[in-house]
Amino acid sequence: MAKKRAEWNIKLVRSNYKLHTNGEMKPQVILKRTYNMEELIDRIRSRGGCALSRENLRHAAGLLMSEVEDCLLEGSAVILPVGRLAPGLTGMW
């Protein structure tokens, strides 16, 4: 199976990260759209490659997402085919 290659439109935006890159131009991907879980299930079902019903897909996805969330909340990283998820911090300290 050939590896999928991404082709994205990008724009340059000025960074406001003050410590190291304040004012420098950084690339940012221009998103085509955003999908929610129901829309992803619709995409899977429309391609015809899955024998599971919509309800079973929704249930399996819900179980997987719940388990990933639990792992992140306990402080663990989760490695998935799409990337590595890890707990992070946001806000001002």
Residue pairs with C-beta under 8 A, 6 or more apart in sequence:
8 29
8 30
9 29
9 30
10 27
10 28
10 29
10 30
11 27
11 28
11 30
12 25
12 26
12 27
12 28
13 25
13 26
13 28
14 23
14 24
14 25
14 26
15 21
15 22
15 23
15 24
15 25
15 26
16 22
35 43
37 58
37 61
37 65
38 58
40 61
41 54
41 57
41 58
41 61
44 50
44 57
45 54
45 57
50 57
52 60
68 78
68 80
68 85
71 77
71 78
72 78
72 85
72 86
72 87
73 87
75 87
76 87
77 84
77 85
77 86
77 87
78 84
78 85
78 86
79 85
